[in-house]
Amino acid sequence: MKLHQIPLLATASLVLALASGCAVAGTDYYLSSHPNIAAADDFAARAIDRMHDAQDANDYHLGGHAGRAIHLLQQARYEMQASAEAASR
């Protein structure tokens, strides 16, 4: 990597970090107003983490079902967050 590229890379990394932080902060705002949805979202997030653990423990030999479950849980979290936002309007 050339030395003059480092500041550009650092700036791009900072912008992406700030943008992702803003997206998460917005979601937490809506969820904090709806504790039941927030709890369900937390359970789904934990389930995703446990599915990743299961994949690691089984060397990813789960027939693609764990990956599909993770994808569906991520979709469910999106819908939960959207419902909290809609209820906050």
C-alpha positions in Angstrom: 0.0 0.0 0.0 1.3 3.4 -0.9 1.8 5.9 1.9 -0.5 8.5 0.4 -3.4 6.0 0.4 -3.5 5.6 4.2 -5.4 8.9 5.0 -8.0 8.1 2.3 -8.5 4.6 3.8 -8.7 6.0 7.3 -11.3 8.6 6.2 -13.4 6.0 4.4 -13.3 3.7 7.4 -14.4 6.6 9.7 -17.3 7.5 7.4 -18.5 3.9 7.2 -18.2 3.5 11.0 -20.2 6.7 11.6 -22.9 5.7 9.1 -23.4 2.3 10.6 -23.5 3.7 14.1 -26.3 6.1 13.0 -28.3 3.3 11.6 -28.0 1.3 14.8 -28.8 4.3 17.0 -32.0 4.9 15.1 -33.1 1.3 15.6 -32.4 1.4 19.3 -34.5 4.6 19.6 -37.6 2.9 18.3 -37.0 -0.3 20.2 -36.6 1.5 23.5 -40.1 2.8 23.2 -41.5 -0.8 22.8 -40.1 -3.1 25.4 -41.9 -6.2 24.1 -40.6 -5.8 20.6 -37.1 -5.0 22.0 -37.2 -8.2 24.0 -38.2 -10.2 20.9 -35.5 -8.5 18.9 -32.9 -9.4 21.6 -34.0 -13.0 21.6 -33.7 -13.2 17.8 -30.2 -11.6 18.0 -29.2 -14.2 20.6 -30.6 -17.0 18.4 -28.5 -15.8 15.5 -25.4 -15.9 17.7 -26.2 -19.4 18.9 -26.7 -20.6 15.3 -23.3 -19.2 14.4 -21.9 -21.2 17.4 -23.7 -24.3 16.1 -22.1 -23.8 12.7 -18.7 -23.4 14.2 -19.1 -26.5 16.4 -20.2 -28.6 13.5 -17.7 -27.3 10.9 -20.5 -25.9 8.9 -21.9 -29.4 8.1 -25.5 -28.6 8.8 -26.9 -29.0 5.3 -27.4 -25.3 4.7 -30.2 -25.3 7.3 -28.4 -23.2 9.8 -27.6 -20.5 7.2 -31.2 -20.4 6.2 -32.3 -20.1 9.8 -29.9 -17.2 10.3 -31.2 -15.5 7.2 -34.9 -15.9 8.4 -34.0 -14.6 11.9 -32.3 -11.6 10.3 -35.5 -11.0 8.3 -37.6 -11.3 11.5 -35.4 -8.8 13.2 -35.8 -6.4 10.3 -39.6 -6.8 10.6 -39.5 -6.3 14.4 -37.6 -3.1 14.0 -39.9 -1.9 11.3 -42.9 -2.6 13.5 -41.4 -0.6 16.4 -40.7 2.3 14.0 -44.3 2.1 12.6 -45.8 2.0 16.1 -43.7 5.1 17.1 -45.3 7.3 14.4 
